[in-house]
Amino acid sequence: MLPKEEKLDPRVKRTRGLILRSFEDLLAEKGFESISVQDVTDKAEINRATFYAHFPDKYALLDYSISQMFMNEIEKRTLNVCSYSTDNLRNLILAVVEFISRLHSDCAQPHQQFEALTEGTIKNILFELLSHWLKQTGTKISTDIPATVATWAIYGLASHYSHLKKRPSPEKFVDEALPLVAVNLEQFA
C-alpha cells in the first residue's frame, strides 16, 4: 500500500535520524541547491562513507526526507487507515495544503529543482493513498484515472495556495477547492 519505514537496526535508525536532522537544518539555512553531501556529513558529524551507506546522493536523501515527513503527516491524521469519504478527502487536501505551505516556508530558498523533486515524491504517496481508498470501495471501475486526476488536482491546489501572496485560511481554501476534487470521485462514494 503506502511506503512504510522498514524495520531497522537501532544504530542504523540513529544514524539515519542524524543525517535527516542535519539535512533538514541545512534546508532551513541555505536551500537544497547549495547543500552538498559534505555539508550534511559535517553537520551530522559522520564520514562520507557512512552517508553513502544510507543514501546514494543528496537527491535520494531529499526524496527519503520528504517521504518520511509527508507520511508522518498522513499518519498523524490517521488518513493512512481510512477509507474514501468526502470528510477524509477534505482532511487529505488540508494536510497537503498545510504540508506544502510549511515546506516552502521552512526551506530557505525553495527553487524550481527542489519543488520539482518534492512534487514527485508527494504525488506518488497521494496516488497510492487515493488508489487504496478507491479500491476499498469494491468498485469494478479502474481507479487509476480518478486517482491520477485527484492527485494532480490536490497537489496543484496546494502548490497554488503555497505561492499566494494573500492567503485565506487553509480551511477556507480547502472548503472552496473540495467540490472541484470531489466531483471526480463521486462515483466511488
Helices and strands as residue ranges (DSSP letters): H 10-30, H 37-44, H 48-54, H 58-76, G 79-81, H 86-106, H 112-135, H 144-163, H 170-185, G 186-188
